[in-house]
Amino acid sequence: MSRVVVIGGGPAGMFAAIAAAENGHHVTLLEKNEKLGKKLFITGKGRCNITNSSDMDVLFNSVMTNRKFLYSAFYAYDNQMVIDFFEQAGLPVKNERGNRIFPVSDHSSDVIAALQRVLKKDQVEIRLHSEVDTLLYEDSGEEGQKKVCGVRLSDGEKIQADDVIVATGGFSYQTTGSTGDGYRFAKEAGHTVTEIRPSLVPFNAKEDYVREMQGLSLKNVNVRIYRGKKVLYDEFGEMLFTHFGVSGPLILTASAMIRPDIAKEPLAMEIDLKPALTEEQLDKRVLKDFEEAKNKQFKNSIGKLFPAKMIPVMIELSGINPDKKVNEITKEERLKFVRLIKAFPLTLNGLRDFNEAIITKGGVKVSEVNPSTMESKLVRHLYFCGEVLDLDAVTGGFNLQIAWSTGHLAGTCIE
């Protein structure tokens, strides 16, 4: 039986602790916050998108960085195993659009409670308010290689361990304690940490009219992002206007895919508000609406086409006098209006920072970690799992699947 210390009480850390305890080890879980799962509590707008039930191809293709590294982790503990784990822990789940798995209750607190029940059953020692200052090492007996032998807390207390699992998370949502401690531990151990950047993060937009629509959510739209004439991103789904720009699933996924481009220059974005219709079909629909409202003013004739918050903006951008009678609108004006609906324009001129990023891009270089065990190749008995590693995926439960799978593998592979 090994004495195992897990640093970090997030999803990867809790899963690593459970796996190690069920493997027969004595496990101490150290969390610097006052409770476990602080970041997990706010994921999915407080609902917690536990995983995604799509097949393995989708799972791997949803990983943006170092997907091959996850081969062992995903196959050793896949999404169905995660679903089974939570249901056996007394948490019923449901499948929503895009195969996203949520608790039936829609409360992330129930996910954390289920994990805590299993930790208690497995007799994991949980120590809150326990901030790790540094890892402790000794000579491994093998030439040129050291091994980890414990941790020292910020109050000076030393905890001896045969194995240490670093599951400290990334650098996003720093109010939850993700302050990059794991990167420091990794560097002190001799590991390389790749460039850290916010990912799955909203965009700033230049236009003032975007702020007029703050809080408006658009469903079933198509978003295209360009640099010059080159299309960088083209996807269908859901988005949100905010006081600074745009957010929502479509936009967050775009940030993971085109992050380096935004630093070079502002990008053009177009929203197709009616992607189910061709321009010709949409023109017929607008003509029909205009025919029904031919004696009304333009501003009172387009209520069926858009949400109320969007109407003043669409009128402004159309260039049509809002007081103009519908039967006086020219064909040119109408066709320009149709094009506006199919390509609503705005300019992306920057990304929000780590405080609004769902995850961190970058982390401990995976070529220095054994993908079959999550053990460091540089330091014996030292393991890394979850967001501290240079792994990230798009939205939809895939990042949590990385945490569950890598955490489970690290805990299971301790001998």
N, C-alpha and C positions, 0 to 999 in steps of 0.2 A: 504493500500500500504506500503510495506516494503522498507527500504533503503538497497540495497544489494551491497556489495563490492566483486568483483571477483578478486583474485590475480593470474595473469598469463594469457597472451594473446596468448596461444597456442590453439590447437584444442579443448581440454576439456574446457578451460576457455572461449573461444569464444562461444562454444555451450551452456555452462551454462549461460552466460550472455544473449544470445538470448532467451533461454527458460524462464529465470526469467523475462525478459522485456516483453515477450509475455504473461506472467502470470499476467501482470499489475503492476510490481514493478519498482521502480527507480533504475537503475543499473549503477554502476561505475566500469569500467574494468581497472585495474592497470597493466601496463606492464613496466618492468624496461629497456627493450631495446628501440631502436629508432623506431621500427616498430613491428607490430603484426606478429605472425606466422613465426618467424625466423627459427625455427627447421623444421616446416612444409615445408618451402621453399626448403629445401635440401633433403626431403624424396623422396624415389624412384628415386634417381639420378636426382632430380629436376623435376620429372614428377608427383610425389605424387600419391601413390597407396591409393586412398580414402577409400576403403573398399573392401570386398569380397562378391560376390553374392551367395555363396554356401548356402545350407540349414542350419537350426539351429544346427543339429547334428555336421556338419563340423565346424560351428562357435564355438561351445562349445569345441569340441575336439582339436581345434587349440589353445586353451588357456592352457598354461603350469602350471600356478599357480592360485589356488583359483577359479576355473571355476564356482563352485556352487554359489559363492558370486554374480556372474554376472547374475543370473537367472532373477531377476526383471528388471535389467537395459537393458538386451538384448531383453526381451519380450516387455518392454515398448517402446523401440525405436530400432528397428532392422535395418538390413543392407538395406532393401528395402526402409525404411523411410529415411535413409541417402541419398540414390540415388535420391529419389523423392525431398528431400530438395534441393539438389544442382541443379537439373534440373529446379526446380521452381525458383531458385535464378539465373537462366540464365547461368548455366554451363552444357553443354551437356557432357555426359560421355560415355565410351565404355568399353566393357567387353573383357579382354585379357586372355591368357592361365592361367589356374588355377583359373578361375573366378575372377581374379583381376580387380578391377574397377579403371580406370584412366580418367582424363579429356580428351576429344577428342583432345584438343589443345596440350596435352603433356606438359603443363606448370603448375607447382605448384603455380606460381604467380596468375593464374586465379582462383584457389581454394581459395586463400587468398582474392582475390578481391571480389569473390562471398560472402564470409563470411562478409567482410567489408560493402558490400551493405546492407546486412540484418541487421547488427549492427546499421548502420545509419538509416535505415527505422524504426527500433525498438527504436530509440532515446537512445541508450546506450551511456553513457558518457565515452569516451576513453581517458585515461591519459597515455601517453608514458613517458619514462624517470622517472618513478615513482616506486622506489624500496621500498618495504615494509621492515621495520626493525623488527617490532614485532606486535603481535596481542594484542588488549586491551580487558580486561575482567571486568565483574562486577558480583556481587552475583545474582544468578538466582531466589532467593526466595525459591528455593527447597533445602532441607537440603543436605549439602555436595556437591552441584553442582553449578559450575559457568556457566556463559554464555558469549559469545563473544559480544563485543559492538562496535568494530571498529578496526582500524589499525593505527599504527604510521609509517610514512615514514622515510627513512634514513636522510632526511633533517629536521626532527623533527615535520613536519606537522601531525596533527591528523585528521583522517576522521572517523566520527561516522557512525555506521551501525547497522541495526537490525539483519542482517545475513551476514556471511562471507563465501565465497567459496574459498578453497585453490586448485588451479589448476596449481601448479608451475612446473610440470614435474618432471623428475627424475634427474639422474646424468650423463646422456650420452650427447655427443656433447656439452661439457661445453662452447665452444666458442659461443653457441647460448643463453647462460644465464642459462642453466640447472645446477646450482651450489649447489643444495640440500637445498635451503632455506626452502622448504616445510617440509622437515624432521625435521629441527630445530623448525619450528612453531609447528609441531605435538608433538615433545618431550616436548616443553615448555608448551603445553596444557595438558601434562600427558599421551600422547599416546606412545605406543611401536612402534619402527621402526625396522623391521627385517633387517638381514644382506644385505647390498647393494653390488651387483656384476654386472659387465657388461654382457649383453646378446645380442644375435644376433650380434656376433662379430667375425671377421676373426681369423684364426689360424696362428701361426708361424709354419714353417716346417723346419726340420733340413737340408735336402739335398740341395746342391748348384744348382743341375740341375733344381730345381723348379724356381729359380731366372732367369735362362736362358729363361724360357717361360713366363716371366712377361708380363702381358697384354693379354695373350691368354685366350679366353673364350671357354669353352667346353659345348656344348648343348647335350641333350639326352644321358647322361652318368649315370652310377650307382656308387654311392659312398658307400663304406663299411668302418666302423671304428671299430677297435678291441681293447680290452685290453686283452692281451694274446690270448686265443682262443675264448673268449666271444665276440659276435657281439653286439656292443653298438648302432649302427646306420646303417641303410641300406635303402637308398632312391635313386630314379631316378629323374633327373632334370638337372640343369644348375650350373656350377661353373666357377671360375676364378683363374688363377695363378697371384700372385703379387710379388713384390720385397722382401717380407718377408715370403710368404707362400701361403695360399689359402683363397679365399673368394667366394662371390656369393651366391645365394639363398640356394643351398643345404648345403653349409658350415655354413651359418649363422643359419639355422634351427638346424643343428647338435650342434652348440654351446649352444643353448637353452635346448637341450635335455640331453647333457652329460657333462655339465659344471663341476660338482664336480669331475669327473674322471680325468680330465686333470691335476689337481693339484697333483694327486697321483704319476703319472709316465707318460712318453711319450706314445702316442697311435699310433698304426699302422693304416694306411689308404690305401685302395686299390681302384683304379678307374677302372671300367669296361668300356673301351672305345667303345666297340661294344656290348651293352647289348641285342640288338635284335637278335644276333646270338649266338648259342651254340658254345662251343669250337670246336666241330666237323665241324659245318657249317663254322666257321671262318677259320679253317684249309683249307677247300676246297676253300674258297675265296682267301686266301693267295697263295695257290697252283696255282690257276688260274692266279693271278697277276704275280707270278714268272714265269709261263709258257710263258706269253706274253712278259716278259722281260728277258728271259733266258740268253741272251748274254750280258746283262747290268751288271754293278757293283751293289752290294746290295744297296749302298747309293743312287743310281738313280732309284731304282725299287719300292719304297714304297710311292711315292708321292700321290697316290690315297687313301691311308689308313689314313693319318694324316694331320693336318694343318702344314704348312711349319715350323713354330717355334718349332714344336714337333719332327720333323724328326731327327735332330742331337742327341737329348736326347734318342729317341727310338733306334737309332743305337748304342749309347754308352751302354745302359742298356741291349741290346740284346746279347752283347758279340761277335757278328759276325763282322769279319773284313769288314769295309765299302767298301774296294776295291775288295772284293771277288766277283767272277762272280756268278750270281744267280744260274746257273746250277751246281755249286760246293757246294752249301749249303746243309748240311746233313739233314736228317729227324729229328734228335735230335735237331739240331740248329733251324729248322723251328718250331718244337713243343714248344720249349722254348720261341721262339718269339711270338707264338700264346698265350701262357700263360701270357706273359708280357702284351699283348694287353688286355687280360681279367682281369688282376690284376696288374695294374700299381702301383708300391709301393712308399709310402713316409711316413715320421714319423712326427707326430704332437707333438710339444714340448712346447706348451704354447699358451695362448690367447692374443690378443691385448688388449689395455686398454680402459677406458671409452671414450677417445677421438674418438675412432672408433666404439664404441658400438652404435647400433641403438636404443636400449632401455636399461632400468635398471631392473634388477631382484632384488626383495626386495622392501620394502617401508612401509608405514603406515599399521600396522597390521589390517587386514580386520575384525577380530572378534570384534574390538572396534568401528566399523562403521556399521550403520544400512543399510543392503543391499537394503532395500525397498525405502530408501530416500537419502542415502549417507551422512546422518547427523552423526556427532560424537555421540557415546554413552556416552562420558565423559563430553562434553561441549555442552551446548544448543546453537542452531543456528550456529554451526560451521560445515561446509561441506567439504568433500574431494572428488576429482574426477580426473580421468586420471592416468598418470604414477606415481604420488606421492604415490598412493596406491600399495600394494604388489600384483600386477597383471601383467602378461606378457604373450605374445603369440608368435607363430612362425611368419615368414614373410608371406606376401600375403594380407596385408590390415587389418589384425585382430587386431593389436595393435591400429590402428586409430579407429576401430569400438569400442574398449573399451573406448577410449577417448570420442567419440561422445555420446555413450550410457550413460556412467556415468555422463558426463557433463550435458546432457539433463535432466537426472533424478534428479540431484542435483538442477538445476534451476527450474524445474517443481514443486518440492516438498516444495519449500519455500512458506509458507502461507502468 
